[in-house]
């Protein structure tokens, strides 16, 4: 029986960034609190989020201690609660001083990935300053980081209602809507963000990604081109444009973009992975393996890199290496039917039918529409002499793909072994009609199967 191998397709990643800005506050306040606040902002801007949080804690504690020491209506309490002017990019708002401190601490926690603690701080900001649109925006970002897209959208809605020209709120809501599959709504949000700021490269990247998802390659290409005019070194955009070019058949252009992406950021495993995909399809197996090696070095948990390297090794004839790599890919991403299918083919080639059968079974549990897996499992049953099971699997493969000549031929041969020659001939006739170029090979296989059938009959008489 002839098996059919399948390659795993590796889409290029689309990067998403949420915009955050630390509040710069100028006001009269207790010296210890003022100094801690200033140091907190400086540490935040240097990426020292633990240090920033510690300084913001000291500032809050200093205000609270001074206010508690002098009573409810004293100057210290006034310094703690009075409104100050805070600048968030194009938006200037008046908020209680302590609200601005909680806000900055919440941002530092959000950058650390402490979303629950960040949300608690933004809750306090919203309680003290419900008209602070940026607090709604950043709490929405925290909900989004926690995967709660509906709650994130609700907060972005409030931010936009307060400040309709809030570019980041339109953009971030577009990201959340895209995550929910709300394509039309996400596109509208990205469009509005770009109306407000035509140079917002992230909005161009993500709108281009929407077009790419919808198969609108020319519109996606236009957005990625525009984003590269804004930042020609952005490796995310180069990655994404490479995918468009690859889909358009421009392999040379795709490789050029991926080369540039890697030159601009050698530590991004996605670019190495993506280039391995293009090289694999371009029959550059050594290059693909080298790129996968680098991707795995940078991120050993990147299952796609193990899968791509397995594909390349399989095509180079390194069956043992390919089986080992498919094993790693399965451990990391056990729900990809193609990986189980590919490894099943190798087990079959190695003469390990039980392992092959187990892998084909799992592939079909994960993707019952995988016609090649039905065909190849049928091959196993045919070799084992379980012709009724083989017939059932070939039939299912043909139901999924009526032009599947390999499955039609295999079913015809199985029908011959079951002495159902008239039905077999109908399948062979369909094969010849679909692809007459393989008629000679088909005739050889028919002759071989008739000979096998005769041998089986003779054996049965003994």
N, C-alpha and C positions, 0 to 999 in steps of 0.2 A: 504493500500500500504506500501511496505517496503522501507525505505530510506537508503541511503548509505553515511556514513560520510567520510570526507577526512581530513587528517592531513596536516598541512603546513610543508614543508621541510625547514630547516634552515641551509644553508651552513655556514661553518666556515670562518671567515674573513682572508684574506691574507694581512699582513701588508707590506707597501711600505715605504722606507725611502730614501730620497735624501741626498747625502753626500755633506757637505759644510765645508770648512776650512778657518779660518781667516788668512789673510796674516800677516806674521811676518816681519816687515821692520826695517832694520838698515841702517841709512844714516845720514850725517850731514844736519841739517835743523834748522830753527828758533826754539828757546827753547820753546816758548809758543805752537807752533804747535806740536813739538815733544812730549811734556808732554800730550797734549790733545789726540794725536794719541795713546800713550801708555795706557792712562786711558781708551780709547775707546775699545782697544783690551781686556784689563782686564775685563771690564764690559760685553763685548760680551761673553767672556768665562764663566762668572758667570751667563749668561742667562738674564742679564739686558739689553735688546735690546734698550729700550727707552734711557737709560743712555748712551749706546754706540753711538747711533745716535747723541745725543746731543754733545758728545765729538768729534766725527768725523766732525760735523758741525763747531765746534770751530776751529778745525785744518785747515779745508778748508778756513774758514773765515780769519784765521791768515795769511795763505800764500797769499791769495788774497789781504788782506790789506797791507801787507808788500810789495808785488810786485807793487801794485798801487801807494804806497807812494814814491818809488824810481825810477819809470820809467821803460821803456820797457827793457832796456839792463843792468840792474843792477844785483847785486849778489842775492838779494831777489827773483827776478823773476827766476833766474837760479835755486835757491833752489826749487822753485815751480814746474819747468818743467823738471829738469834733471832726467835722468834715475836712478833707484835704483834696486837692486836685491831683488826679492820677491820669497819666497819659498812656493810652493803649493804642499806639500807632495813630491812625487818623481820628480816634475818638477820645475826647477828654470828658471825664466824669468827676463828680464830687461824691466821695464816699467817706464813711467814718474811717479814721486812721487805722483802727484795729482791723476793719474789714480788709483794707489793703494789705495788711500784714498776713492775715489768714489766706488771702488770695495768693500772695507770693509763696507762702509755705505750701499751699495746695499745688501750685505749679511745680515746685521742686519735688514733691511726693509723686506727682503724675509722671515726671520725667524719670523717676526711679522705678516706676511700674507699681507703686503702692496705690492702686486705684481706690480701694476702699477708704484709706486714710485721706486721699485727695478729695474724694467726694464729701467726706465729713467736713473738711475745711471749706469747700465751695458751698456746702449747705449753710454754713455760718455766714459766709459772705452774702449769700442771697437773702438770709434772714435780716442782716443789718442793712443791706443796700440792694433791694429788689430791682432797682432800675439799672444795675450794673450789668450791661449786656455781656461783657467779657466773662463774668462769673457763670452765666448760663452757657456760654460757648465752651468754657473749659470744663464745666461739669458734664456737658454733653460729650466732650472728648474722653473724659474718664469713663462714662457709661459705654462709650464706643470701644474703649480699650478692654472693657469687661465683656464685650460681645452683646450688650443690651442695646441693639440698634433703635428699637422703638422709643426707648426712654431718651436716647441720644437725640433723635429727631425732634422729640417734644421740647428738649432744651434749646436746640438750634432754632426751633420755631419762635421761642420766647426771645432769643437774642435778636432775631431778625425783626420781630414786632417792635422791639425797643429801638433798634437802630437798623433801618431797612438797607443802609448802604454798607453793612458789615460784610465785607468780601469773604473773610475767613468763615463766617457762619454759613453763607451760601455754599462755599466750597466743601466744608466739612459735612454739611447735610447731604451734598451730592455723593460723598464717599459712603455715608451710611446707607443712603438709598440704593446705591450700586450694590452694596453688600446684601441688601434684601432683594435684589433682582428687579428693582423698580427702575427700569432702564429709561423710560420716558421722563420720569420725574428727576432722575439723576442728571440726565442730559440738560434739562431745563435749569437745574441749579448750577451746573458748570458753565452754561452759557451766561447766566446772570453774573457769576463771579468774574468771568472774562470781560463782560461789559464794564464792570466796575474797575477791573485791573487787567488790561490786555496783556500784561507782562507776567501774569501769575503762571509760571511754568508748570507747577504741579497740576493746575486745572487743565492745562493743555495735555499733559501726560495722561491724566485720568479720562478726559473726554476722548482722547485718541484711543485709550483702552476700550472704552465703550464702543466706539466705531469698529475697533478690531473684533470685539466679541460678536458684533452684528454682521461681520463679513464685509463692512464698508472700508475696504483697504485703502482706497485713494484718500478718503477723508481722514482716516487714521494717519496715513503718511503725511498729510498736510499739517496735522496738529503736531506730530513729532518733529517735522522740519521746523515749524515755528518755534517749538520749545528749544530746539538746538540753536536757533538764532539768538535766543535769550541766554543760553548757557551751552556753549558748544562742547563742554567737557562733561556734561551730565551723563554718567554711565547708565543710569536707568533709562533715559530717553534713547540712548544708543542701543541698548538691549532691545527695547520695544520696537524701534525702527528696523532693527535686524530681523525681527519676527515678521514684520510686514513685507520686507524685501524677500525673505525666504518664501513666504506664502505666494508672492508674486513671481516666483521662479528666478529671482535675482540672487543666486547663491554667492556670487562674487561680492555683490554689495553687502549682503548679510555678513559675510566673513569680515569685510572691511570695517563694518560698524562694531562687530564683536572684538576685533583686534583693538580698535580705539577704546572701547569700553574697558577692556583689560588693562590697556596702557594707563588709563586714567584712574583705575581702581583695581589693583592686583589682588586685593583682599576680598573681593566679592565673588563667592563661589558660584553664584548664578551665571555670571558671564562665562566662566570656564565651562560650566555645564551646557549652556546654550551653544557655545562654539563646538562642543563635542557632538551635539545633535546635528549641527550643520555638516561637520566633518564626517560624521557617520553616514549621513545621506549622500555625501559626496565621495563615498568609498575610501576615505582617508582613515583607515582603521587605526593605524599607529598614532596619528594625530589625535583622534578621538580618545584613545586610551590615555595618552599623555594629559589631555585636558581633564578627563575624569579623575586621574590620579591627583591633580592639583585641587579639583573641587572637593574630593574626599579628604585631602589633607586639611583644607580650610574648614570643612564641615563634615565630619564622619557620619553624621546622621542624615545626610542628604540622599535619600533613597534613590532618587532619579539618577544620581551619578553612578551608583552601583548598578542600576539597571542598564544605563547606557554603556558602561564598561563591559557588562556581561554581553550585550548585543555585539559590541565590537570584537570581543574575544571569541564569541560564537562564530562570527563571520570569518575570523582568522583561523578557525579550526582548533582553538584552545578550549575544548569542551569542558575539561575539569575546572579550568579557571572561570569559565562562564557559569557553570553550575554553582560554584562557590559564591560568585558575585550575585547571582539571582537569589541565593539563600539569604545574603545580607539585605538585599532589597526587600525581600518578603518579610524579614524580621522587622524592618523599619516601617514598611507600608504594606500590611498584609491584605489590604482590600483592593489591590490592583489585579484584575483578572489576567491581563496580558502577561504579567510577570510569572504567574503560576503556569500559564499556557506555554510560555517560552521555555521554562525549565522542564515542563512535561515533555516537550519535543526532544530536549537533550537526553532526558532519561530514556526515552524511547530509542534514540540513536545509540545509547550506551547498552541497549539490551536489558533495561531494568523496567519491565512492564508494570510491575506493581507500583513503583514510585511514579511512573508516568501516569498511570490510571488515577492515583490519588491527586496528582496535580491537575489533571484535566477535570476531575470531579469538582475540585475547589474552584477552578476557573469558571466552570458553568454555574456553580452556586452564586458566584459573584456577578456573572454576566451571562444570563441564559440566551442572549442574542448573539453570542460569539460563535458564528457558524463554523469557523475553522476548528474550534475546540470539539464541536460535535463530530466533524469529519475525522479528526485525528483520534478521538476516542473510539470511533467506529473502526479505525484501522487496528487498534489494539484488540478489539473484540474479534475482528476478522482473523487475525493471526492466531488467536486462542481457539478459533473454531466455533465461537459463539455467534453464529450468523444471524440469528433473530435479533440479538442486541445490536449487532453492527448495522443491520438493515434499519432498525429504529433510529439510530443516531444519524445515519446518512440521510434518511428521510427528513429529519428535523433540520439538518443543515440546508437541504434543498428548499424546505419551506421558508427558511430565512433568506435564502438567496437563490432564486430560480435559475440564475445564469451560472451557478457554481458547477462548472464542468467536472472538476475533480471529484466532487461528491456524487455527481450523476454517474460518472464512470465507476466509482467505487460501489455505488449501490447496484449498478448493472452487474458487476462482477460477483457481488454477494448473491444476487438473484440467480446467477448461473450456478453457484454452489448449492443453492436451494432447489435447483432443477426447475426454475421458473423462467425458462428461456425466452418466452414471448415478451414478458415484462422487461427482461434484461435488454432485449433488442430495442425496445422503445426508449430506454434510457440511453443506449448507445447512439441511436438515431438523433436524439436531442443533442448529445455531445457533438456529433459531427456537424449538426446545423449551427450550433453556437460557435464552434472553433474547429474549422476543417483543417487547420494547419497541424493539428496533432493526431490526425487520423492514423498515421502509420504506427505511432506509439500505442495508440488505443488498440489497434489490431493485434499488436504483439502481446499486450496485456490480456486480451481476450483469449488468445491462443494458450498462453501460460496458465490461465485459470481453468480452461477446459482440460488441460493436461492434469492439473492438480485434482480436478473433480474426478477424472478417470482413475487416477492413482488411489483416491479415497474409496472409490467404488470397489476396486480390486482388493484393497486392504480389508474392506468390509466382508468380502466373500471368503476370506481365509479363516 
